[in-house]
Amino acid sequence: MKNQILFYYHIDNIELSKVKGIYYFRYCKQLYSFEKIQNVDFFVKIIQILNEVGSSKYFRVIPNIYNEFLCNIDDQWYALFLHTIVDFSLLEEILRLPIIPSEYYSNYKFISWDILWRAKVDYYEYQLQHIFNNYPVIDESFFYYIGMAENAISYIKYNFIFSSRRQNLYLCHKRIDSSIFFHPKNVIIDYRARDVAEYIKYLFFSNSYHNFSFYSLFKFLNFSYDDFVLLYSRLLFPSYFFDIYDNIVAHRGQEEELKTILMRVNEYNSFLVYIHQTICRIVVIPSVSWIKKEMS
């Protein structure tokens, strides 16, 4: 890949390191990554939006010698990213997510979360037939978290009613992770509740939630009933489990990582009850009966 980077960007005398399919190198004391782009049309749209409503904190996409953001190598598309290094607060960034002007997604096919999650669950259930008995920790935990996902699907399907106001779409993030928060490949068009919910999960799994005022956060957000239903459904959906599961099955992670999650099942359920009670101090949303019963 050195020769391709030299040809397309005139960057020479570099040492490449490949991590999980991504090529990293330093040039002029700055960190770059050369990465495969799967969904080219969506990537181009995100770059357009970032240029219009984004910020200088996002990783720069470096144009090649043809002044294009993408290179085609062996029928695969790649982009070169210059990683920015900035001090920032995840919470502050999430509180001021930019609204995406409607003209940028007028032709964007937005699929509701319950449909996406249903497809994901169906795929995992099919996949398990081929990996069962290969991963003992997955075997013992898989159906519990599929059940959690089913609860999230039902919760949003039967409680999200568009009752309050039109839902704006925001410049959100696939995952809340400070190391990739400003990576364009981590950007997605979605409801604001997505980032808020994933930030709350981040607080829980980093053990940073004990002294955090969720009531103050929810008051500040001025969420509607629908917003809170979206938020709570996303807290129910165990993305944290499936992310690790995906890495294990793709041989990018170890089952040991799952054990830290499994040890905290009861704590997370108590946390869900607490978050629901806090939300209901502002807007009353439906509860999940089995969680309340389990924690009583």
C-alpha positions in Angstrom: 0.0 0.0 0.0 3.0 2.3 0.3 3.3 2.6 -3.5 -0.4 3.5 -3.8 -0.1 6.3 -1.1 3.1 7.6 -2.8 1.3 7.7 -6.2 -2.0 9.2 -5.1 -0.6 11.6 -2.4 3.1 12.1 -3.1 3.8 11.0 0.5 7.1 9.1 0.8 9.4 7.6 3.5 6.6 6.3 5.8 6.3 3.2 7.9 2.8 1.6 7.7 1.2 -0.3 10.5 -2.0 -2.3 9.7 -4.5 -2.6 12.5 -7.9 -4.2 11.9 -7.7 -3.5 8.1 -6.7 0.1 8.5 -3.3 1.5 7.5 -1.7 4.0 9.9 1.4 6.1 9.4 3.0 9.3 10.7 4.1 12.1 8.3 5.5 15.4 9.4 4.7 14.3 13.0 1.0 14.0 12.3 -1.1 10.8 12.3 -2.8 9.6 9.2 -5.0 6.6 8.3 -5.7 5.1 4.9 -9.1 3.3 5.1 -11.5 1.4 3.0 -14.8 3.1 2.3 -17.7 0.7 2.0 -20.7 2.9 1.3 -19.3 5.5 -1.1 -22.5 7.5 -1.7 -23.2 7.9 2.0 -19.6 8.8 2.7 -19.7 11.6 0.1 -22.9 12.9 1.6 -21.4 13.0 5.1 -18.3 14.9 3.8 -20.7 17.4 2.1 -22.6 17.9 5.4 -19.4 18.2 7.4 -18.1 20.9 5.1 -21.4 22.8 5.5 -22.3 22.3 9.2 -19.4 20.4 10.8 -16.4 21.8 12.6 -12.6 21.9 12.3 -12.4 19.2 15.0 -13.3 16.5 12.5 -10.6 14.4 10.9 -9.7 16.0 7.5 -10.2 13.9 4.4 -7.1 14.6 2.3 -7.7 15.0 -1.5 -5.4 13.1 -3.8 -3.4 14.4 -6.8 -6.6 14.5 -8.8 -8.2 16.6 -6.1 -10.6 13.8 -5.3 -11.4 12.4 -1.8 -11.5 8.8 -2.9 -9.0 6.4 -4.6 -9.9 3.2 -6.3 -7.4 0.4 -5.6 -8.2 -3.1 -6.9 -11.9 -2.2 -7.2 -12.0 -1.0 -3.6 -12.5 2.7 -2.5 -10.1 4.2 0.0 -9.8 7.6 1.7 -6.9 9.3 3.5 -7.6 10.9 6.9 -5.5 13.3 8.9 -6.3 12.8 12.6 -6.9 15.9 14.6 -5.8 16.1 18.2 -8.0 18.4 20.3 -9.2 18.6 23.8 -12.9 18.4 24.1 -15.8 17.3 26.3 -17.9 14.5 25.0 -20.9 15.8 26.9 -20.6 19.3 25.5 -20.3 18.0 21.9 -23.4 15.9 22.3 -25.4 18.7 23.8 -24.7 20.9 20.8 -25.1 18.5 18.0 -25.8 20.4 14.8 -29.2 20.0 13.1 -28.8 18.8 9.5 -30.7 21.1 7.1 -33.5 19.1 5.4 -32.1 19.7 1.9 -29.2 17.4 2.8 -31.4 14.4 3.6 -34.5 15.0 1.4 -33.6 12.0 -0.6 -32.1 10.1 2.3 -33.9 6.9 3.1 -34.1 6.9 6.8 -35.0 3.4 8.2 -36.6 3.3 11.7 -34.6 1.7 14.5 -37.0 -1.1 15.1 -36.7 -2.3 11.5 -32.9 -2.0 11.6 -32.7 -3.9 14.9 -35.1 -6.6 13.7 -32.8 -7.2 10.7 -29.8 -7.3 13.0 -31.4 -9.8 15.4 -32.6 -12.1 12.5 -29.0 -12.1 11.2 -27.5 -12.9 14.5 -29.9 -15.7 15.1 -29.1 -17.2 11.7 -25.3 -16.7 12.3 -25.5 -18.5 15.7 -26.4 -21.8 13.9 -22.9 -21.7 12.4 -20.9 -20.7 15.4 -22.7 -22.4 18.3 -20.4 -24.4 20.6 -17.3 -22.4 19.3 -17.6 -19.6 21.8 -18.7 -20.7 25.3 -19.3 -17.2 26.7 -21.4 -16.2 23.7 -23.4 -19.5 24.0 -24.3 -18.7 27.6 -25.2 -15.0 27.1 -26.5 -14.8 23.5 -30.2 -15.4 24.1 -30.4 -13.1 27.1 -29.2 -10.2 24.9 -31.3 -11.2 22.0 -34.2 -10.9 24.5 -33.0 -7.4 25.5 -33.0 -6.5 21.8 -36.5 -7.9 21.3 -37.7 -5.7 24.2 -36.1 -2.6 22.6 -37.8 -3.4 19.3 -41.2 -3.8 20.9 -40.7 -0.7 23.1 -40.1 1.6 20.1 -42.6 -0.1 17.9 -45.5 0.3 20.3 -44.6 3.6 22.1 -43.1 5.9 19.5 -46.0 7.8 18.1 -44.7 11.1 16.7 -47.1 12.8 19.0 -45.3 16.0 20.0 -43.4 17.6 17.1 -41.5 16.8 13.9 -38.3 14.9 14.6 -35.3 16.8 13.4 -32.2 14.8 12.2 -28.8 15.6 13.6 -25.1 15.0 12.9 -24.8 12.0 15.2 -22.2 9.3 15.8 -22.3 5.5 15.3 -20.6 5.1 18.7 -19.5 7.4 21.5 -15.8 6.9 21.7 -13.4 9.8 22.3 -10.7 8.3 20.0 -13.0 8.2 16.9 -15.7 10.8 17.8 -14.5 13.2 15.1 -13.9 10.5 12.5 -16.1 11.1 9.4 -16.7 7.3 9.2 -18.2 7.5 12.7 -20.8 10.1 11.6 -24.4 9.2 10.8 -27.6 11.1 10.2 -30.0 10.2 13.0 -32.2 11.4 15.9 -30.5 13.4 18.7 -31.6 10.7 21.2 -29.2 8.3 19.6 -26.1 10.2 20.8 -27.6 11.0 24.2 -28.5 7.3 24.8 -25.1 6.0 23.7 -23.4 8.6 25.9 -25.4 7.3 28.9 -24.2 3.8 28.0 -20.7 5.1 27.8 -21.0 6.6 31.3 -22.3 3.3 32.7 -19.7 1.1 31.2 -16.8 3.5 32.0 -18.1 3.6 35.6 -18.6 7.3 35.4 -22.3 7.6 36.1 -22.5 7.5 39.9 -22.2 11.3 40.4 -23.7 12.4 37.1 -27.0 14.3 37.3 -29.2 12.7 34.7 -32.2 14.8 35.8 -30.2 18.0 34.9 -29.3 16.5 31.6 -32.8 15.6 30.7 -34.2 19.0 31.8 -31.6 20.7 29.6 -32.4 18.6 26.6 -36.1 19.7 26.6 -37.0 16.3 25.0 -40.5 15.4 24.0 -42.3 12.2 24.9 -41.2 10.7 21.6 -37.6 11.8 22.2 -37.6 10.0 25.6 -39.1 6.9 24.1 -36.3 6.8 21.5 -33.7 7.4 24.2 -35.0 4.6 26.5 -35.5 2.1 23.6 -31.8 2.7 22.7 -30.8 2.1 26.3 -32.7 -1.2 26.1 -30.9 -2.2 22.9 -27.6 -3.9 23.9 -25.3 -2.4 21.3 -22.4 -2.8 23.8 -22.9 -6.6 23.6 -23.2 -6.9 19.9 -20.2 -4.7 19.2 -18.0 -7.1 21.2 -19.8 -10.1 19.7 -19.0 -8.8 16.2 -15.3 -8.4 17.0 -15.1 -11.9 18.5 -16.7 -13.6 15.5 -14.5 -11.6 13.1 -11.4 -12.6 15.2 -10.7 -9.0 16.3 -11.5 -9.6 20.0 -11.6 -12.1 22.8 -14.5 -13.6 24.7 -12.9 -12.2 28.0 -14.2 -8.8 27.0 -17.8 -10.1 27.3 -17.3 -11.2 30.9 -17.0 -7.7 32.2 -20.5 -7.0 30.7 -22.0 -10.2 32.1 -20.8 -9.4 35.6 -22.8 -6.2 35.5 -26.2 -7.4 34.2 -28.1 -6.7 37.4 -26.4 -3.4 37.9 -27.4 -2.3 34.4 -31.0 -3.4 35.0 -31.1 -1.3 38.2 -29.6 1.5 36.1 -32.4 1.2 33.6 -35.0 1.4 36.3 -33.3 4.5 37.7 -33.1 6.2 34.3 -36.8 5.4 33.7 -37.7 6.9 37.1 -35.7 10.0 36.3 -37.3 10.5 32.9 -40.7 10.1 34.5 -40.0 13.1 36.7 -40.2 15.1 33.5 -42.3 13.1 31.0 -44.1 9.9 31.8 -43.1 7.1 29.4 -44.0 3.4 29.6 -41.9 1.1 31.8 -40.6 -2.4 31.0 -42.4 -4.7 33.4 -40.0 -7.6 33.5 -37.1 -5.3 34.5 -39.1 -3.7 37.3 -40.2 -7.2 38.4 -36.7 -8.5 38.3 -35.3 -5.7 40.4 -38.1 -5.7 43.0 
